[in-house]
Amino acid sequence: MIEEKITERYLTGDNHVYSNSMRHDILTLFDRQYPRVLDIGCSTGNTGIILKKEGLCKWVTGIELSKETGEIAKKFLDEVIVGPVEVIIDNIPDQSFDCVCCLDVLEHLLDPWTVMETISKKIKPGGIIITSIPNIRYISIILKLIFLGQWEYKNSGILDRTHLRFFTKKTALDLHSLPCFRLEKVQYLIPNYFKIINFLSLGMFNGFLTSQYLIRSRKT
């Protein structure tokens, strides 16, 4: 019953999950072509489109919670499965993908740790997991909490109303602490207006200026 209510709120919310933006920011995490990619939370399929256009994969399977959005994605991706990832991922054969992208998804789940463990089994040796996770330690969140006593949920962003879990860099990296996986790369998404501060401080305040972490780990 709780999961059904959460799913309903997630589907009806004015959520960034349904944006049509292509995630160009993950392209640098692809060090070679990964033929078969699973894009969890594929939205309208635009990230899969850019991956194929750039020659970074040959096949993209998408998982999308929203039926309406999934129907759009089916026009662009090789395969789209509509439904909750917690249910769908169990039915995917082990070692069937070279790369799994989980972008702005884990924070929406009741148990992202178990989902990540299951995802790890679906990846071939030498394959990768790429995640995108918002940083709750971000300066604007911290300052409003400390000085104004505000913790206000929004329709999008770090305090999105549909977020069930919140992560710092350490806890985001803990999600990648999987058997037979090696952490390889962490990228910091810092808004342009904070980049000069980050440069002058030699990265000392990364943990506060980063709005989101992009993380890659590899199955050994």
N, C-alpha and C positions, 0 to 999 in steps of 0.2 A: 504493500500500500504506500509506504514512504517513497519507494523508488518510482512508482507511478506518478505521484504528485510532483516529484523532482523533474521527471521527464516532461510532464505537461508544462511546467513552468519554463523549462529550458527551451521547448519548442515554440512557446508563445511569446517569449521575451524578445525585446528589441536588441538582439545580440550580435556582437561582432563576428560570430561564427558564420553568419550569413553574408558577410561582406564579399565583394567580388574581387578583392585585391589578390594579386599574385604574390607569393612569398619569395621574391627575388633574394631576400636576405639569407635564405638557406642554401643558395647555390654554391657558396664557398665551402660548405661542409661536404660537398660531393667531390672526392678526390679522383674519381674515375666513373665510368659508367656502371650502374647497377641495373641489370636487365629488368628485373621484376620488382616493382615498388608497390607497397601497400600504404595508402594515404588514409590515415584514420582521422575522421572529421574533415572529409574532403570538400565540404561545402559545395559550390557550383563547379568544382573541378579545375579551377584556374591554376592552382599550383601544379597539378599533374600536367596541364597543358605546357607550362613553361619548362618543366623537367624534360618532357619529350622533345620540345622544340630545341632545347639546348643539347640534345643528344645524351642526356644523363641517364636515360632509361629507355626501354623499348615497350614496356607494358606497365600500366597503372591500374590497380584495383583500388576503388575507393569505398570507405565505409562512412555512411552519413545517417545521422539520426532522423533528420527531417525528410519525409517522403517527398514533399514539394521541391526542396533543394536537391535531393538525390535525383529526381527526374531530370533536372537541368544538367547535372553532372553526367548522366548517362549519355548525353549527346557528345561528350568530349573524351570521356575515359573509356578504357577497354572493358571495364566491369565495375558496377556499383552495387553494393549491398546495403539495403536500407534497414536500419534498426539500431538498438543499443550495442555498443562495442563489447560490453561485458558478455553479451550473449553470442554475438557473431564470432568473436575471436576464438572461442572454444571450438568452433566447427571448421576452422581453417586448418588444413593439414600442416603438420610440423615441417620446418625447413623448406617452406614453399616460396619464400621471398628473400631477395638480396638486400632489401632496405625497407624499413618501416619508418614512416614519418608520423609523428604524433604532435601536431602543432596546435597549441592553445586548446588542448583537450583534457589533459590529465587533471587540471584544477576543477573540472566540472564533474569528476567522478567521485562516487562514494569511497571506492577503494582503488586508487590509482596504483598502489604498490603491487597488488595481486594482478592487475591488468598488465603491468609492465613485465611481471614474471611470465605471464602467459605469452605476451608478445615475443619475448626472448626465444621461446621455443619455435616460433614460426620463421625464424631467420636462419639462413644457411651459414655454415662456417665461413668466416671472412666478411659476412654481411654486417650492416650497421643499423643502429637505431638513432634517429634524429628527433629531439624533442625541443619544443619551444614553451618556456614556462615563465609566467610573470613573477616579478620580484616584489614581495610584500614589504620589503625593507626600503623601497623607493622613497626618496626624500620628501616628496609631496604628501605621501601617506603618513610618514613618521611625524612631520611637522604639524600637520592638522591634528593628529592624535595627541601629541604631547602638549601643544600650546592652545588648541581650541577644543580638545576633547571630542573631536569629530571622527566617526568611523561610518561614513555615509555610503551606502551602496548605490551604484549607478547602473545605467542601462548597458554600459560597456566599460572596458578598461580593467585595471587591476582589481577594483572593487565591484566588478560585475555582479549583479544580483544572482546569477546562476552559478557563481563559483562556490564550490563546497569545500575546497582545500586551498591553503595558502602556503607559499614556499619562499624561502631565502635561497641563496646560492648553495649553502651546505645541504639543505633538505632536498633541493632540486637534484644535486649530485647524488644524494642517497638513493634516489629513484633509479639511478643507473648502476647501482652496486649489485649487479646481477652475476650469478655463477657463469663462468666462462666468458665474461665480457670485460673489455679493457676500455677505460675512459680515455678518449683521444683528444678531444677539442672542446673548448668552451668559448663562446663568443658573447660579448656584452653589447646589448642594444642600448645605446645611450643617446637620448635626444640631442639634436644639434646644439641647442642652447646651453647644454651642460658639457659639451665636448671640450671647450676651452678650459673650463674649470678642471676637468679630468686630466687634461694635458699638463696644465701648470702644477697640479698637485701630484704628478707622476703616478696617477692611478690610485692614490692613497684612499680616495673616497668612492672607488668603484662600486662597493656594496650599496651605496646610497644613490648613486647617479644612474645606475642601470635599471631600466624599466622591465627588461626581459632577458632571460638567458637562453641561448641556443646551444645545445649540447649534443655531441656525437660520441657514441661508444661502439666498439666493434666486438663481434663474436670471434673468439680466438680458436 
